[in-house]
């Protein structure tokens, strides 16, 4: 039975994020977007899909519709054709069309900088709202995807059984000076270094802080 992770000291947390920041000072989302609306759509489409796959599908879509009004004019059938290479594309096309109509009717065609309003949109949950708030509006939110969930548990930073509990643990642990970029540092670390099947521990810049007991050696 694995040992229960010890609570991280403030010095360890600071060192962990300082090392990630040194490697990548200005981390960014890997989703392509040109404004808050296209970011919102891209994140909605990214559920159970890769960023690369979403970017491939949205290139032509956003060339035709980069605002809620244009997306409404394009229509659900045309949206579906643009994104049919993405998983769950039928439901996602329905949600994109519906959220675009709501943005036009209720928000003046703008993406609201408000969690409650975002989560009221079709296809938008807490994770999607957190991404939009962080990337589009500079809020220090943390959107827990599969990568952050894994890193939070594996490293011992925020061990928990649910994404919301991991999020709450990270928010409570990470000091304000690191929180704005913490979301992307953790996602990118999980995507490229702390991988699901075989983490690249020998290449990890934060291995000295990590509490994972089965670190790989090659």
Secondary structure, DSSP 4 states (H G I P E B T S, - for coil): -PPPPPPPPHHHHHHHHHHHHHH-TT---SS--SSHHHHHHHHHHTTTS-HHHHHHHHHHHHHH--SHHHHHHH-HHHHHHHTTTSTTHHHHHHHHHHHHHHHHHHSTTS--S-HHHHHTSTT--HHHHHHHHHHTT--------HHHHHHHHHHSSS--SSHHHHHHHHHHHS-HHHHHHHHHHHHHHHHHTS-SSS--GGG-TTTTT---SS----
